[in-house]
Amino acid sequence: MNFTLKNRIAFYYLLATSFLIIIFFVSLYLVVYNTVYTHLDEDLDAEALEVSSGIVLMNDSFLFANPNEWKENEHKQIEVNPTFIRIVDLNGKTVRKTENLLETDLIFNPALNKKNYFSTSLDNAPVRQL
């Protein structure tokens, strides 16, 4: 397959342009992906800190120092950016969960003993979980 000089130049130009476009869009995807997940993870951290600071463990039972936290609208409604909370004991039994979870539950893995972010689905909708 012999290309003329003009066709070779056009072919190399096409390859170079394609390569640059691929690099640009992969970079753009990675920046947006990392930005979105970083923002979601920061929101999860803030909510977890707020909830955990209001929990007191007494005689192997949970006491909630701020019961108004559970009555916030973000925990009752399923909105654009809902917040779901589920508190479990060491055995994985649900102690308390927000009203917007209804009959569903968030995933709990007792083998994880440190903070772990992951994406999953809840009623066929994607959610970010801590």
C-alpha positions as CSV (number, residue, x, y, z in Angstrom):
1,M,0.0,0.0,0.0
2,N,1.9,3.0,-1.3
3,F,0.7,6.4,-0.3
4,T,1.5,9.5,-2.1
5,L,3.3,12.2,-0.2
6,K,0.1,14.2,0.1
7,N,-1.8,11.2,1.4
8,R,0.9,10.3,3.9
9,I,0.9,13.8,5.3
10,A,-2.9,13.7,5.6
11,F,-2.8,10.3,7.2
12,Y,-0.2,11.4,9.8
13,Y,-2.1,14.6,10.4
14,L,-5.3,12.5,11.0
15,L,-3.4,10.3,13.5
16,A,-2.0,13.2,15.4
17,T,-5.3,15.0,15.6
18,S,-7.1,11.8,16.7
19,F,-4.5,11.2,19.4
20,L,-4.7,14.8,20.7
21,I,-8.5,14.6,20.8
22,I,-8.4,11.3,22.7
23,I,-6.0,12.8,25.2
24,F,-8.1,15.9,25.7
25,F,-11.4,14.0,26.3
26,V,-9.8,11.4,28.6
27,S,-8.2,14.2,30.6
28,L,-11.5,16.1,30.7
29,Y,-13.4,12.9,31.8
30,L,-10.9,12.3,34.6
31,V,-11.0,15.8,35.9
32,V,-14.8,15.9,36.0
33,Y,-14.9,12.4,37.5
34,N,-12.5,13.3,40.3
35,T,-14.1,16.6,41.0
36,V,-17.6,15.1,41.3
37,Y,-16.5,12.3,43.5
38,T,-14.3,14.5,45.7
39,H,-17.3,16.8,46.3
40,L,-19.6,13.9,47.1
41,D,-17.0,12.4,49.5
42,E,-16.6,15.7,51.3
43,D,-20.4,16.0,51.7
44,L,-20.5,12.4,53.0
45,D,-17.7,13.2,55.5
46,A,-19.5,16.3,56.8
47,E,-22.7,14.5,57.2
48,A,-21.0,11.5,58.9
49,L,-19.2,13.9,61.3
50,E,-22.5,15.7,62.1
51,V,-24.4,12.4,62.8
52,S,-21.5,10.7,64.7
53,S,-21.0,13.7,67.0
54,G,-24.6,13.3,68.1
55,I,-24.3,9.6,69.0
56,V,-23.5,8.5,72.5
57,L,-22.9,4.8,73.4
58,M,-24.1,4.0,76.9
59,N,-24.5,0.5,78.3
60,D,-24.3,-1.1,74.9
61,S,-27.1,1.1,73.5
62,F,-27.2,4.1,71.3
63,L,-28.4,7.5,72.6
64,F,-29.0,10.2,70.1
65,A,-28.0,13.6,71.6
66,N,-29.5,15.6,68.7
67,P,-32.9,14.0,67.8
68,N,-33.6,17.0,65.6
69,E,-30.9,15.8,63.2
70,W,-33.2,13.0,62.2
71,K,-36.1,15.3,61.5
72,E,-34.3,17.4,58.9
73,N,-36.1,17.6,55.5
74,E,-33.0,16.1,53.7
75,H,-33.6,12.9,55.5
76,K,-37.3,12.7,54.8
77,Q,-37.5,13.4,51.2
78,I,-36.0,11.8,48.1
79,E,-34.7,14.9,46.3
80,V,-32.1,15.7,43.7
81,N,-29.2,15.2,46.2
82,P,-30.7,13.2,49.0
83,T,-28.9,12.1,52.2
84,F,-29.5,8.6,53.4
85,I,-28.3,7.5,56.8
86,R,-28.3,4.0,58.3
87,I,-26.7,3.3,61.7
88,V,-25.9,-0.3,62.5
89,D,-24.5,-2.0,65.5
90,L,-21.4,-4.3,65.5
91,N,-23.6,-7.2,64.3
92,G,-24.9,-5.3,61.3
93,K,-28.4,-4.9,62.8
94,T,-30.0,-1.6,61.9
95,V,-30.3,0.7,64.9
96,R,-31.7,3.7,63.1
97,K,-32.2,4.9,59.6
98,T,-33.6,8.0,57.9
99,E,-37.2,8.0,56.7
100,N,-36.3,8.4,53.0
101,L,-34.8,4.9,52.9
102,L,-38.3,3.5,53.3
103,E,-38.0,-0.3,53.0
104,T,-34.6,-0.4,51.4
105,D,-31.2,-0.5,53.2
106,L,-27.8,0.7,52.4
107,I,-25.0,-1.8,52.0
108,F,-23.0,-2.6,55.2
109,N,-19.9,-4.7,55.1
110,P,-18.7,-5.6,58.7
111,A,-15.2,-6.6,57.3
112,L,-14.5,-3.0,56.5
113,N,-13.1,-1.3,59.7
114,K,-12.0,2.0,58.2
115,K,-13.6,4.7,56.1
116,N,-14.3,3.5,52.6
117,Y,-16.1,5.3,49.8
118,F,-17.8,3.3,47.1
119,S,-20.6,3.7,44.5
120,T,-23.6,1.4,44.5
121,S,-27.2,1.6,43.6
122,L,-30.3,2.0,45.7
123,D,-33.6,1.1,44.0
124,N,-31.8,1.2,40.6
125,A,-30.5,4.7,41.3
126,P,-26.7,5.3,41.6
127,V,-25.6,6.5,45.1
128,R,-22.2,7.2,46.7
129,Q,-21.8,5.5,50.0
130,L,-19.5,5.8,53.0
